[in-house]
Amino acid sequence: MKTVHNTDGTSTFSAKCRITNKSHSVTIPTFGYHLWQNGMLIQKAMPNVTPDDREFLQSKTSPEGWELLFSARDEE
């Protein structure tokens, strides 16, 4: 995952989604990221970050990727 530290106290994380193989980026508070990396639950460390963005940080699965995964399951 590529990381860019912005001057406003945020960091932008970019990677290819593991399902779609398309580039996806999220911008989050840098302090919250450090809290998470040091053991705090991600939803506690970054309560104002969307669940989709938190999920991408954890699994590299974009919202589009999750949609593909769950729509494929619904068709089974």
PQR file with spaces between the fields and no chain letter, atoms N, CA, C, O and H, PARSE charges and radii, in Angstrom:
ATOM       1  N    MET     1       0.853   -1.169    0.000 -0.4000 1.5000
ATOM       2  CA   MET     1       0.000    0.000    0.000 -0.0000 2.0000
ATOM       3  C    MET     1       0.900    1.234    0.000  0.5500 1.7000
ATOM       4  O    MET     1       1.833    1.331    0.797 -0.5500 1.4000
ATOM       5  N    LYS     2       0.616    2.158   -0.886 -0.4000 1.5000
ATOM       6  CA   LYS     2       1.370    3.406   -0.974 -0.0000 2.0000
ATOM       7  C    LYS     2       0.752    4.419   -0.012  0.5500 1.7000
ATOM       8  O    LYS     2      -0.470    4.539    0.079 -0.5500 1.4000
ATOM       9  H    LYS     2      -0.142    2.079   -1.533  0.4000 1.0000
ATOM      10  N    THR     3       1.609    5.141    0.703 -0.4000 1.5000
ATOM      11  CA   THR     3       1.154    6.127    1.673 -0.0000 2.0000
ATOM      12  C    THR     3       1.718    7.495    1.344  0.5500 1.7000
ATOM      13  O    THR     3       2.907    7.628    1.053 -0.5500 1.4000
ATOM      14  H    THR     3       2.602    5.043    0.630  0.4000 1.0000
ATOM      15  N    VAL     4       0.868    8.512    1.391 -0.4000 1.5000
ATOM      16  CA   VAL     4       1.280    9.909    1.240 -0.0000 2.0000
ATOM      17  C    VAL     4       0.818   10.639    2.493  0.5500 1.7000
ATOM      18  O    VAL     4      -0.367   10.622    2.826 -0.5500 1.4000
ATOM      19  H    VAL     4      -0.098    8.404    1.627  0.4000 1.0000
ATOM      20  N    HIS     5       1.751   11.279    3.187 -0.4000 1.5000
ATOM      21  CA   HIS     5       1.413   12.067    4.373 -0.0000 2.0000
ATOM      22  C    HIS     5       1.144   13.498    3.929  0.5500 1.7000
ATOM      23  O    HIS     5       2.030   14.171    3.402 -0.5500 1.4000
ATOM      24  H    HIS     5       2.714   11.293    2.917  0.4000 1.0000
ATOM      25  N    ASN     6      -0.069   13.951    4.142 -0.4000 1.5000
ATOM      26  CA   ASN     6      -0.492   15.283    3.720 -0.0000 2.0000
ATOM      27  C    ASN     6      -0.152   16.308    4.804  0.5500 1.7000
ATOM      28  O    ASN     6       0.080   15.945    5.957 -0.5500 1.4000
ATOM      29  H    ASN     6      -0.788   13.404    4.570  0.4000 1.0000
ATOM      30  N    THR     7      -0.125   17.571    4.434 -0.4000 1.5000
ATOM      31  CA   THR     7       0.245   18.639    5.368 -0.0000 2.0000
ATOM      32  C    THR     7      -0.880   18.998    6.340  0.5500 1.7000
ATOM      33  O    THR     7      -0.659   19.759    7.282 -0.5500 1.4000
ATOM      34  H    THR     7      -0.314   17.866    3.497  0.4000 1.0000
ATOM      35  N    ASP     8      -2.069   18.466    6.125 -0.4000 1.5000
ATOM      36  CA   ASP     8      -3.208   18.809    6.977 -0.0000 2.0000
ATOM      37  C    ASP     8      -3.467   17.795    8.091  0.5500 1.7000
ATOM      38  O    ASP     8      -4.532   17.819    8.709 -0.5500 1.4000
ATOM      39  H    ASP     8      -2.248   17.848    5.360  0.4000 1.0000
ATOM      40  N    GLY     9      -2.509   16.905    8.354 -0.4000 1.5000
ATOM      41  CA   GLY     9      -2.685   15.919    9.418 -0.0000 2.0000
ATOM      42  C    GLY     9      -3.390   14.652    8.975  0.5500 1.7000
ATOM      43  O    GLY     9      -3.797   13.833    9.799 -0.5500 1.4000
ATOM      44  H    GLY     9      -1.644   16.885    7.853  0.4000 1.0000
ATOM      45  N    THR    10      -3.529   14.499    7.674 -0.4000 1.5000
ATOM      46  CA   THR    10      -4.127   13.278    7.139 -0.0000 2.0000
ATOM      47  C    THR    10      -3.086   12.511    6.337  0.5500 1.7000
ATOM      48  O    THR    10      -2.035   13.041    5.978 -0.5500 1.4000
ATOM      49  H    THR    10      -3.198   15.164    7.005  0.4000 1.0000
ATOM      50  N    SER    11      -3.400   11.265    6.067 -0.4000 1.5000
ATOM      51  CA   SER    11      -2.570   10.438    5.196 -0.0000 2.0000
ATOM      52  C    SER    11      -3.482    9.789    4.168  0.5500 1.7000
ATOM      53  O    SER    11      -4.617    9.424    4.471 -0.5500 1.4000
ATOM      54  H    SER    11      -4.254   10.834    6.358  0.4000 1.0000
ATOM      55  N    THR    12      -2.979    9.651    2.960 -0.4000 1.5000
ATOM      56  CA   THR    12      -3.719    9.007    1.890 -0.0000 2.0000
ATOM      57  C    THR    12      -3.061    7.673    1.583  0.5500 1.7000
ATOM      58  O    THR    12      -1.864    7.603    1.303 -0.5500 1.4000
ATOM      59  H    THR    12      -2.056    9.948    2.714  0.4000 1.0000
ATOM      60  N    PHE    13      -3.859    6.618    1.639 -0.4000 1.5000
ATOM      61  CA   PHE    13      -3.390    5.264    1.372 -0.0000 2.0000
ATOM      62  C    PHE    13      -3.992    4.808    0.049  0.5500 1.7000
ATOM      63  O    PHE    13      -5.199    4.928   -0.166 -0.5500 1.4000
ATOM      64  H    PHE    13      -4.831    6.675    1.866  0.4000 1.0000
ATOM      65  N    SER    14      -3.148    4.287   -0.832 -0.4000 1.5000
ATOM      66  CA   SER    14      -3.588    3.832   -2.146 -0.0000 2.0000
ATOM      67  C    SER    14      -3.068    2.429   -2.411  0.5500 1.7000
ATOM      68  O    SER    14      -1.930    2.095   -2.081 -0.5500 1.4000
ATOM      69  H    SER    14      -2.168    4.190   -0.657  0.4000 1.0000
ATOM      70  N    ALA    15      -3.924    1.619   -3.014 -0.4000 1.5000
ATOM      71  CA   ALA    15      -3.534    0.265   -3.405 -0.0000 2.0000
ATOM      72  C    ALA    15      -4.556   -0.236   -4.411  0.5500 1.7000
ATOM      73  O    ALA    15      -5.603    0.379   -4.613 -0.5500 1.4000
ATOM      74  H    ALA    15      -4.848    1.890   -3.283  0.4000 1.0000
ATOM      75  N    LYS    16      -4.238   -1.355   -5.035 -0.4000 1.5000
ATOM      76  CA   LYS    16      -5.204   -2.006   -5.911 -0.0000 2.0000
ATOM      77  C    LYS    16      -6.102   -2.889   -5.067  0.5500 1.7000
ATOM      78  O    LYS    16      -5.642   -3.608   -4.180 -0.5500 1.4000
ATOM      79  H    LYS    16      -3.388   -1.855   -4.871  0.4000 1.0000
ATOM      80  N    CYS    17      -7.378   -2.821   -5.357 -0.4000 1.5000
ATOM      81  CA   CYS    17      -8.347   -3.690   -4.684 -0.0000 2.0000
ATOM      82  C    CYS    17      -8.001   -5.141   -5.004  0.5500 1.7000
ATOM      83  O    CYS    17      -7.686   -5.470   -6.148 -0.5500 1.4000
ATOM      84  H    CYS    17      -7.751   -2.237   -6.077  0.4000 1.0000
ATOM      85  N    ARG    18      -8.060   -6.001   -4.000 -0.4000 1.5000
ATOM      86  CA   ARG    18      -7.697   -7.400   -4.203 -0.0000 2.0000
ATOM      87  C    ARG    18      -8.744   -8.156   -5.006  0.5500 1.7000
ATOM      88  O    ARG    18      -8.478   -9.266   -5.467 -0.5500 1.4000
ATOM      89  H    ARG    18      -8.316   -5.733   -3.071  0.4000 1.0000
ATOM      90  N    ILE    19      -9.932   -7.580   -5.183 -0.4000 1.5000
ATOM      91  CA   ILE    19     -10.988   -8.229   -5.961 -0.0000 2.0000
ATOM      92  C    ILE    19     -11.061   -7.666   -7.374  0.5500 1.7000
ATOM      93  O    ILE    19     -11.074   -8.424   -8.345 -0.5500 1.4000
ATOM      94  H    ILE    19     -10.148   -6.678   -4.809  0.4000 1.0000
ATOM      95  N    THR    20     -11.107   -6.339   -7.496 -0.4000 1.5000
ATOM      96  CA   THR    20     -11.291   -5.714   -8.810 -0.0000 2.0000
ATOM      97  C    THR    20      -9.971   -5.428   -9.524  0.5500 1.7000
ATOM      98  O    THR    20      -9.944   -5.250  -10.742 -0.5500 1.4000
ATOM      99  H    THR    20     -11.096   -5.724   -6.707  0.4000 1.0000
ATOM     100  N    ASN    21      -8.883   -5.385   -8.767 -0.4000 1.5000
ATOM     101  CA   ASN    21      -7.561   -5.013   -9.285 -0.0000 2.0000
ATOM     102  C    ASN    21      -7.518   -3.564   -9.783  0.5500 1.7000
ATOM     103  O    ASN    21      -6.626   -3.195  -10.547 -0.5500 1.4000
ATOM     104  H    ASN    21      -8.905   -5.529   -7.778  0.4000 1.0000
ATOM     105  N    LYS    22      -8.480   -2.748   -9.349 -0.4000 1.5000
ATOM     106  CA   LYS    22      -8.517   -1.325   -9.688 -0.0000 2.0000
ATOM     107  C    LYS    22      -7.914   -0.533   -8.535  0.5500 1.7000
ATOM     108  O    LYS    22      -8.021   -0.934   -7.376 -0.5500 1.4000
ATOM     109  H    LYS    22      -9.204   -3.048   -8.728  0.4000 1.0000
ATOM     110  N    SER    23      -7.285    0.584   -8.855 -0.4000 1.5000
ATOM     111  CA   SER    23      -6.716    1.449   -7.830 -0.0000 2.0000
ATOM     112  C    SER    23      -7.822    2.059   -6.980  0.5500 1.7000
ATOM     113  O    SER    23      -8.885    2.425   -7.482 -0.5500 1.4000
ATOM     114  H    SER    23      -7.198    0.910   -9.796  0.4000 1.0000
ATOM     115  N    HIS    24      -7.550    2.161   -5.690 -0.4000 1.5000
ATOM     116  CA   HIS    24      -8.492    2.766   -4.756 -0.0000 2.0000
ATOM     117  C    HIS    24      -7.677    3.510   -3.703  0.5500 1.7000
ATOM     118  O    HIS    24      -6.596    3.058   -3.326 -0.5500 1.4000
ATOM     119  H    HIS    24      -6.687    1.864   -5.283  0.4000 1.0000
ATOM     120  N    SER    25      -8.178    4.631   -3.231 -0.4000 1.5000
ATOM     121  CA   SER    25      -7.485    5.438   -2.224 -0.0000 2.0000
ATOM     122  C    SER    25      -8.439    5.857   -1.122  0.5500 1.7000
ATOM     123  O    SER    25      -9.634    6.049   -1.346 -0.5500 1.4000
ATOM     124  H    SER    25      -9.057    4.998   -3.537  0.4000 1.0000
ATOM     125  N    VAL    26      -7.884    5.994    0.074 -0.4000 1.5000
ATOM     126  CA   VAL    26      -8.631    6.545    1.203 -0.0000 2.0000
ATOM     127  C    VAL    26      -7.745    7.562    1.908  0.5500 1.7000
ATOM     128  O    VAL    26      -6.528    7.393    1.983 -0.5500 1.4000
ATOM     129  H    VAL    26      -6.913    5.838    0.256  0.4000 1.0000
ATOM     130  N    THR    27      -8.360    8.615    2.421 -0.4000 1.5000
ATOM     131  CA   THR    27      -7.643    9.624    3.188 -0.0000 2.0000
ATOM     132  C    THR    27      -8.209    9.623    4.593  0.5500 1.7000
ATOM     133  O    THR    27      -9.415    9.760    4.796 -0.5500 1.4000
ATOM     134  H    THR    27      -9.349    8.753    2.360  0.4000 1.0000
ATOM     135  N    ILE    28      -7.314    9.465    5.563 -0.4000 1.5000
ATOM     136  CA   ILE    28      -7.726    9.326    6.957 -0.0000 2.0000
ATOM     137  C    ILE    28      -6.835   10.180    7.855  0.5500 1.7000
ATOM     138  O    ILE    28      -5.764   10.609    7.426 -0.5500 1.4000
ATOM     139  H    ILE    28      -6.334    9.354    5.398  0.4000 1.0000
ATOM     140  N    PRO    29      -7.262   10.435    9.101 -0.5600 1.5000
ATOM     141  CA   PRO    29      -6.405   11.161   10.037  0.2800 2.0000
ATOM     142  C    PRO    29      -5.158   10.321   10.376  0.5500 1.7000
ATOM     143  O    PRO    29      -5.272    9.150   10.738 -0.5500 1.4000
ATOM     144  N    THR    30      -3.997   10.922   10.256 -0.4000 1.5000
ATOM     145  CA   THR    30      -2.750   10.208   10.537 -0.0000 2.0000
ATOM     146  C    THR    30      -2.699    9.741   11.983  0.5500 1.7000
ATOM     147  O    THR    30      -2.241    8.631   12.253 -0.5500 1.4000
ATOM     148  H    THR    30      -3.905   11.873    9.961  0.4000 1.0000
ATOM     149  N    PHE    31      -3.161   10.567   12.921 -0.4000 1.5000
ATOM     150  CA   PHE    31      -3.128   10.197   14.334 -0.0000 2.0000
ATOM     151  C    PHE    31      -3.960    8.939   14.585  0.5500 1.7000
ATOM     152  O    PHE    31      -3.529    8.046   15.314 -0.5500 1.4000
ATOM     153  H    PHE    31      -3.534   11.469   12.702  0.4000 1.0000
ATOM     154  N    GLY    32      -5.148    8.866   13.983 -0.4000 1.5000
ATOM     155  CA   GLY    32      -5.997    7.691   14.124 -0.0000 2.0000
ATOM     156  C    GLY    32      -5.336    6.446   13.569  0.5500 1.7000
ATOM     157  O    GLY    32      -5.453    5.360   14.136 -0.5500 1.4000
ATOM     158  H    GLY    32      -5.498    9.592   13.391  0.4000 1.0000
ATOM     159  N    TYR    33      -4.643    6.611   12.459 -0.4000 1.5000
ATOM     160  CA   TYR    33      -3.923    5.476   11.872 -0.0000 2.0000
ATOM     161  C    TYR    33      -2.877    4.948   12.848  0.5500 1.7000
ATOM     162  O    TYR    33      -2.748    3.739   13.035 -0.5500 1.4000
ATOM     163  H    TYR    33      -4.548    7.493   11.998  0.4000 1.0000
ATOM     164  N    HIS    34      -2.132    5.862   13.466 -0.4000 1.5000
ATOM     165  CA   HIS    34      -1.112    5.440   14.434 -0.0000 2.0000
ATOM     166  C    HIS    34      -1.736    4.757   15.650  0.5500 1.7000
ATOM     167  O    HIS    34      -1.183    3.782   16.161 -0.5500 1.4000
ATOM     168  H    HIS    34      -2.237    6.845   13.314  0.4000 1.0000
ATOM     169  N    LEU    35      -2.876    5.256   16.116 -0.4000 1.5000
ATOM     170  CA   LEU    35      -3.567    4.600   17.226 -0.0000 2.0000
ATOM     171  C    LEU    35      -3.937    3.163   16.851  0.5500 1.7000
ATOM     172  O    LEU    35      -3.737    2.240   17.641 -0.5500 1.4000
ATOM     173  H    LEU    35      -3.325    6.047   15.701  0.4000 1.0000
ATOM     174  N    TRP    36      -4.471    2.982   15.659 -0.4000 1.5000
ATOM     175  CA   TRP    36      -4.851    1.649   15.187 -0.0000 2.0000
ATOM     176  C    TRP    36      -3.639    0.728   15.079  0.5500 1.7000
ATOM     177  O    TRP    36      -3.685   -0.429   15.498 -0.5500 1.4000
ATOM     178  H    TRP    36      -4.633    3.732   15.018  0.4000 1.0000
ATOM     179  N    GLN    37      -2.564    1.251   14.518 -0.4000 1.5000
ATOM     180  CA   GLN    37      -1.353    0.435   14.358 -0.0000 2.0000
ATOM     181  C    GLN    37      -0.738    0.044   15.704  0.5500 1.7000
ATOM     182  O    GLN    37       0.014   -0.927   15.788 -0.5500 1.4000
ATOM     183  H    GLN    37      -2.527    2.191   14.178  0.4000 1.0000
ATOM     184  N    ASN    38      -1.060    0.797   16.750 -0.4000 1.5000
ATOM     185  CA   ASN    38      -0.536    0.494   18.077 -0.0000 2.0000
ATOM     186  C    ASN    38      -1.532   -0.272   18.942  0.5500 1.7000
ATOM     187  O    ASN    38      -1.378   -0.330   20.162 -0.5500 1.4000
ATOM     188  H    ASN    38      -1.671    1.585   16.683  0.4000 1.0000
ATOM     189  N    GLY    39      -2.556   -0.862   18.313 -0.4000 1.5000
ATOM     190  CA   GLY    39      -3.420   -1.789   19.019 -0.0000 2.0000
ATOM     191  C    GLY    39      -4.843   -1.378   19.291  0.5500 1.7000
ATOM     192  O    GLY    39      -5.642   -2.204   19.733 -0.5500 1.4000
ATOM     193  H    GLY    39      -2.681   -0.814   17.322  0.4000 1.0000
ATOM     194  N    MET    40      -5.191   -0.128   19.042 -0.4000 1.5000
ATOM     195  CA   MET    40      -6.578    0.286   19.278 -0.0000 2.0000
ATOM     196  C    MET    40      -7.464   -0.274   18.163  0.5500 1.7000
ATOM     197  O    MET    40      -7.034   -0.369   17.013 -0.5500 1.4000
ATOM     198  H    MET    40      -4.542    0.543   18.682  0.4000 1.0000
ATOM     199  N    LEU    41      -8.693   -0.641   18.503 -0.4000 1.5000
ATOM     200  CA   LEU    41      -9.631   -1.081   17.482 -0.0000 2.0000
ATOM     201  C    LEU    41      -9.805    0.021   16.442  0.5500 1.7000
ATOM     202  O    LEU    41      -9.881    1.202   16.781 -0.5500 1.4000
ATOM     203  H    LEU    41      -9.043   -0.564   19.437  0.4000 1.0000
ATOM     204  N    ILE    42      -9.867   -0.373   15.182 -0.4000 1.5000
ATOM     205  CA   ILE    42      -9.904    0.614   14.099 -0.0000 2.0000
ATOM     206  C    ILE    42     -11.117    1.536   14.218  0.5500 1.7000
ATOM     207  O    ILE    42     -11.009    2.728   13.930 -0.5500 1.4000
ATOM     208  H    ILE    42      -9.805   -1.332   14.906  0.4000 1.0000
ATOM     209  N    GLN    43     -12.269    1.007   14.637 -0.4000 1.5000
ATOM     210  CA   GLN    43     -13.460    1.852   14.739 -0.0000 2.0000
ATOM     211  C    GLN    43     -13.362    2.840   15.894  0.5500 1.7000
ATOM     212  O    GLN    43     -14.009    3.887   15.868 -0.5500 1.4000
ATOM     213  H    GLN    43     -12.356    0.039   14.871  0.4000 1.0000
ATOM     214  N    LYS    44     -12.559    2.519   16.908 -0.4000 1.5000
ATOM     215  CA   LYS    44     -12.318    3.456   18.015 -0.0000 2.0000
ATOM     216  C    LYS    44     -11.259    4.486   17.631  0.5500 1.7000
ATOM     217  O    LYS    44     -11.366    5.661   17.983 -0.5500 1.4000
ATOM     218  H    LYS    44     -12.033    1.669   16.929  0.4000 1.0000
ATOM     219  N    ALA    45     -10.235    4.033   16.905 -0.4000 1.5000
ATOM     220  CA   ALA    45      -9.139    4.922   16.511 -0.0000 2.0000
ATOM     221  C    ALA    45      -9.577    5.937   15.460  0.5500 1.7000
ATOM     222  O    ALA    45      -9.060    7.053   15.413 -0.5500 1.4000
ATOM     223  H    ALA    45     -10.148    3.079   16.619  0.4000 1.0000
ATOM     224  N    MET    46     -10.527    5.546   14.624 -0.4000 1.5000
ATOM     225  CA   MET    46     -10.969    6.410   13.523 -0.0000 2.0000
ATOM     226  C    MET    46     -12.489    6.402   13.409  0.5500 1.7000
ATOM     227  O    MET    46     -13.024    5.926   12.407 -0.5500 1.4000
ATOM     228  H    MET    46     -10.947    4.639   14.662  0.4000 1.0000
ATOM     229  N    PRO    47     -13.201    6.922   14.421 -0.5600 1.5000
ATOM     230  CA   PRO    47     -14.670    6.847   14.402  0.2800 2.0000
ATOM     231  C    PRO    47     -15.314    7.663   13.284  0.5500 1.7000
ATOM     232  O    PRO    47     -16.441    7.369   12.886 -0.5500 1.4000
ATOM     233  N    ASN    48     -14.631    8.668   12.776 -0.4000 1.5000
ATOM     234  CA   ASN    48     -15.210    9.512   11.726 -0.0000 2.0000
ATOM     235  C    ASN    48     -14.870    9.037   10.320  0.5500 1.7000
ATOM     236  O    ASN    48     -15.279    9.654    9.336 -0.5500 1.4000
ATOM     237  H    ASN    48     -13.716    8.907   13.099  0.4000 1.0000
ATOM     238  N    VAL    49     -14.120    7.939   10.224 -0.4000 1.5000
ATOM     239  CA   VAL    49     -13.790    7.353    8.927 -0.0000 2.0000
ATOM     240  C    VAL    49     -14.897    6.358    8.584  0.5500 1.7000
ATOM     241  O    VAL    49     -15.357    5.621    9.456 -0.5500 1.4000
ATOM     242  H    VAL    49     -13.788    7.437   11.023  0.4000 1.0000
ATOM     243  N    THR    50     -15.320    6.333    7.339 -0.4000 1.5000
ATOM     244  CA   THR    50     -16.425    5.454    6.949 -0.0000 2.0000
ATOM     245  C    THR    50     -16.043    3.984    7.112  0.5500 1.7000
ATOM     246  O    THR    50     -14.868    3.630    7.005 -0.5500 1.4000
ATOM     247  H    THR    50     -14.946    6.932    6.631  0.4000 1.0000
ATOM     248  N    PRO    51     -17.023    3.137    7.368 -0.5600 1.5000
ATOM     249  CA   PRO    51     -16.738    1.706    7.438  0.2800 2.0000
ATOM     250  C    PRO    51     -16.091    1.170    6.161  0.5500 1.7000
ATOM     251  O    PRO    51     -15.226    0.296    6.227 -0.5500 1.4000
ATOM     252  N    ASP    52     -16.502    1.684    5.002 -0.4000 1.5000
ATOM     253  CA   ASP    52     -15.888    1.250    3.739 -0.0000 2.0000
ATOM     254  C    ASP    52     -14.401    1.583    3.699  0.5500 1.7000
ATOM     255  O    ASP    52     -13.592    0.760    3.270 -0.5500 1.4000
ATOM     256  H    ASP    52     -17.204    2.394    4.948  0.4000 1.0000
ATOM     257  N    ASP    53     -14.036    2.784    4.145 -0.4000 1.5000
ATOM     258  CA   ASP    53     -12.623    3.179    4.146 -0.0000 2.0000
ATOM     259  C    ASP    53     -11.822    2.363    5.157  0.5500 1.7000
ATOM     260  O    ASP    53     -10.693    1.960    4.878 -0.5500 1.4000
ATOM     261  H    ASP    53     -14.693    3.453    4.493  0.4000 1.0000
ATOM     262  N    ARG    54     -12.403    2.119    6.326 -0.4000 1.5000
ATOM     263  CA   ARG    54     -11.704    1.292    7.320 -0.0000 2.0000
ATOM     264  C    ARG    54     -11.509   -0.123    6.794  0.5500 1.7000
ATOM     265  O    ARG    54     -10.453   -0.722    6.995 -0.5500 1.4000
ATOM     266  H    ARG    54     -13.321    2.446    6.552  0.4000 1.0000
ATOM     267  N    GLU    55     -12.507   -0.651    6.134 -0.4000 1.5000
ATOM     268  CA   GLU    55     -12.394   -2.006    5.578 -0.0000 2.0000
ATOM     269  C    GLU    55     -11.300   -2.083    4.522  0.5500 1.7000
ATOM     270  O    GLU    55     -10.558   -3.063    4.462 -0.5500 1.4000
ATOM     271  H    GLU    55     -13.365   -0.165    5.971  0.4000 1.0000
ATOM     272  N    PHE    56     -11.199   -1.049    3.690 -0.4000 1.5000
ATOM     273  CA   PHE    56     -10.149   -1.048    2.673 -0.0000 2.0000
ATOM     274  C    PHE    56      -8.766   -1.074    3.325  0.5500 1.7000
ATOM     275  O    PHE    56      -7.868   -1.770    2.850 -0.5500 1.4000
ATOM     276  H    PHE    56     -11.802   -0.252    3.740  0.4000 1.0000
ATOM     277  N    LEU    57      -8.595   -0.329    4.395 -0.4000 1.5000
ATOM     278  CA   LEU    57      -7.304   -0.332    5.094 -0.0000 2.0000
ATOM     279  C    LEU    57      -6.967   -1.719    5.637  0.5500 1.7000
ATOM     280  O    LEU    57      -5.806   -2.129    5.624 -0.5500 1.4000
ATOM     281  H    LEU    57      -9.323    0.236    4.781  0.4000 1.0000
ATOM     282  N    GLN    58      -7.963   -2.428    6.105 -0.4000 1.5000
ATOM     283  CA   GLN    58      -7.731   -3.738    6.713 -0.0000 2.0000
ATOM     284  C    GLN    58      -7.570   -4.860    5.689  0.5500 1.7000
ATOM     285  O    GLN    58      -6.735   -5.747    5.868 -0.5500 1.4000
ATOM     286  H    GLN    58      -8.906   -2.096    6.115  0.4000 1.0000
ATOM     287  N    SER    59      -8.353   -4.827    4.633 -0.4000 1.5000
ATOM     288  CA   SER    59      -8.396   -5.984    3.730 -0.0000 2.0000
ATOM     289  C    SER    59      -8.016   -5.698    2.283  0.5500 1.7000
ATOM     290  O    SER    59      -7.919   -6.619    1.472 -0.5500 1.4000
ATOM     291  H    SER    59      -9.032   -4.106    4.488  0.4000 1.0000
ATOM     292  N    LYS    60      -7.799   -4.420    1.953 -0.4000 1.5000
ATOM     293  CA   LYS    60      -7.543   -4.004    0.568 -0.0000 2.0000
ATOM     294  C    LYS    60      -8.692   -4.393   -0.358  0.5500 1.7000
ATOM     295  O    LYS    60      -8.487   -4.700   -1.532 -0.5500 1.4000
ATOM     296  H    LYS    60      -7.878   -3.671    2.611  0.4000 1.0000
ATOM     297  N    THR    61      -9.897   -4.375    0.191 -0.4000 1.5000
ATOM     298  CA   THR    61     -11.084   -4.638   -0.614 -0.0000 2.0000
ATOM     299  C    THR    61     -11.887   -3.348   -0.693  0.5500 1.7000
ATOM     300  O    THR    61     -12.333   -2.825    0.327 -0.5500 1.4000
ATOM     301  H    THR    61     -10.063   -4.126    1.145  0.4000 1.0000
ATOM     302  N    SER    62     -12.068   -2.840   -1.897 -0.4000 1.5000
ATOM     303  CA   SER    62     -12.800   -1.592   -2.109 -0.0000 2.0000
ATOM     304  C    SER    62     -14.297   -1.844   -1.995  0.5500 1.7000
ATOM     305  O    SER    62     -14.734   -2.995   -2.019 -0.5500 1.4000
ATOM     306  H    SER    62     -11.705   -3.265   -2.727  0.4000 1.0000
ATOM     307  N    PRO    63     -15.089   -0.779   -1.870 -0.5600 1.5000
ATOM     308  CA   PRO    63     -16.540   -0.953   -1.858  0.2800 2.0000
ATOM     309  C    PRO    63     -17.032   -1.699   -3.111  0.5500 1.7000
ATOM     310  O    PRO    63     -17.924   -2.543   -3.026 -0.5500 1.4000
ATOM     311  N    GLU    64     -16.453   -1.383   -4.249 -0.4000 1.5000
ATOM     312  CA   GLU    64     -16.826   -2.084   -5.491 -0.0000 2.0000
ATOM     313  C    GLU    64     -16.486   -3.575   -5.394  0.5500 1.7000
ATOM     314  O    GLU    64     -17.247   -4.421   -5.863 -0.5500 1.4000
ATOM     315  H    GLU    64     -15.728   -0.698   -4.317  0.4000 1.0000
ATOM     316  N    GLY    65     -15.348   -3.887   -4.789 -0.4000 1.5000
ATOM     317  CA   GLY    65     -14.962   -5.283   -4.602 -0.0000 2.0000
ATOM     318  C    GLY    65     -15.940   -6.026   -3.715  0.5500 1.7000
ATOM     319  O    GLY    65     -16.310   -7.162   -4.012 -0.5500 1.4000
ATOM     320  H    GLY    65     -14.730   -3.200   -4.409  0.4000 1.0000
ATOM     321  N    TRP    66     -16.369   -5.386   -2.613 -0.4000 1.5000
ATOM     322  CA   TRP    66     -17.345   -6.026   -1.730 -0.0000 2.0000
ATOM     323  C    TRP    66     -18.657   -6.239   -2.457  0.5500 1.7000
ATOM     324  O    TRP    66     -19.305   -7.271   -2.284 -0.5500 1.4000
ATOM     325  H    TRP    66     -16.068   -4.464   -2.372  0.4000 1.0000
ATOM     326  N    GLU    67     -19.051   -5.279   -3.264 -0.4000 1.5000
ATOM     327  CA   GLU    67     -20.291   -5.420   -4.032 -0.0000 2.0000
ATOM     328  C    GLU    67     -20.215   -6.636   -4.959  0.5500 1.7000
ATOM     329  O    GLU    67     -21.168   -7.409   -5.058 -0.5500 1.4000
ATOM     330  H    GLU    67     -18.524   -4.441   -3.405  0.4000 1.0000
ATOM     331  N    LEU    68     -19.087   -6.797   -5.628 -0.4000 1.5000
ATOM     332  CA   LEU    68     -18.907   -7.961   -6.501 -0.0000 2.0000
ATOM     333  C    LEU    68     -18.940   -9.266   -5.712  0.5500 1.7000
ATOM     334  O    LEU    68     -19.568  -10.235   -6.139 -0.5500 1.4000
ATOM     335  H    LEU    68     -18.313   -6.169   -5.547  0.4000 1.0000
ATOM     336  N    LEU    69     -18.270   -9.294   -4.570 -0.4000 1.5000
ATOM     337  CA   LEU    69     -18.255  -10.506   -3.744 -0.0000 2.0000
ATOM     338  C    LEU    69     -19.655  -10.902   -3.300  0.5500 1.7000
ATOM     339  O    LEU    69     -20.050  -12.061   -3.426 -0.5500 1.4000
ATOM     340  H    LEU    69     -17.760   -8.506   -4.223  0.4000 1.0000
ATOM     341  N    PHE    70     -20.398   -9.939   -2.781 -0.4000 1.5000
ATOM     342  CA   PHE    70     -21.708  -10.267   -2.239 -0.0000 2.0000
ATOM     343  C    PHE    70     -22.759  -10.459   -3.305  0.5500 1.7000
ATOM     344  O    PHE    70     -23.703  -11.219   -3.093 -0.5500 1.4000
ATOM     345  H    PHE    70     -20.077   -8.998   -2.679  0.4000 1.0000
ATOM     346  N    SER    71     -22.636   -9.804   -4.438 -0.4000 1.5000
ATOM     347  CA   SER    71     -23.610  -10.042   -5.520 -0.0000 2.0000
ATOM     348  C    SER    71     -23.389  -11.430   -6.106  0.5500 1.7000
ATOM     349  O    SER    71     -24.350  -12.071   -6.530 -0.5500 1.4000
ATOM     350  H    SER    71     -21.868   -9.186   -4.610  0.4000 1.0000
ATOM     351  N    ALA    72     -22.144  -11.914   -6.142 -0.4000 1.5000
ATOM     352  CA   ALA    72     -21.871  -13.270   -6.628 -0.0000 2.0000
ATOM     353  C    ALA    72     -22.468  -14.306   -5.670  0.5500 1.7000
ATOM     354  O    ALA    72     -22.994  -15.327   -6.115 -0.5500 1.4000
ATOM     355  H    ALA    72     -21.362  -11.394   -5.797  0.4000 1.0000
ATOM     356  N    ARG    73     -22.391  -14.052   -4.366 -0.4000 1.5000
ATOM     357  CA   ARG    73     -22.978  -14.973   -3.391 -0.0000 2.0000
ATOM     358  C    ARG    73     -24.493  -15.008   -3.488  0.5500 1.7000
ATOM     359  O    ARG    73     -25.105  -16.064   -3.329 -0.5500 1.4000
ATOM     360  H    ARG    73     -21.964  -13.223   -4.005  0.4000 1.0000
ATOM     361  N    ASP    74     -25.097  -13.860   -3.749 -0.4000 1.5000
ATOM     362  CA   ASP    74     -26.549  -13.788   -3.846 -0.0000 2.0000
ATOM     363  C    ASP    74     -27.073  -14.586   -5.032  0.5500 1.7000
ATOM     364  O    ASP    74     -28.212  -15.053   -5.012 -0.5500 1.4000
ATOM     365  H    ASP    74     -24.600  -13.002   -3.879  0.4000 1.0000
ATOM     366  N    GLU    75     -26.242  -14.746   -6.074 -0.4000 1.5000
ATOM     367  CA   GLU    75     -26.663  -15.467   -7.273 -0.0000 2.0000
ATOM     368  C    GLU    75     -26.567  -16.971   -7.103  0.5500 1.7000
ATOM     369  O    GLU    75     -27.141  -17.713   -7.900 -0.5500 1.4000
ATOM     370  H    GLU    75     -25.317  -14.366   -6.090  0.4000 1.0000
ATOM     371  N    GLU    76     -25.855  -17.442   -6.084 -0.4000 1.5000
ATOM     372  CA   GLU    76     -25.671  -18.889   -5.894 -0.0000 2.0000
ATOM     373  C    GLU    76     -26.907  -19.557   -5.390  0.5500 1.7000
ATOM     374  O    GLU    76     -26.911  -20.770   -5.180 -0.5500 1.4000
ATOM     375  H    GLU    76     -25.389  -16.839   -5.437  0.4000 1.0000
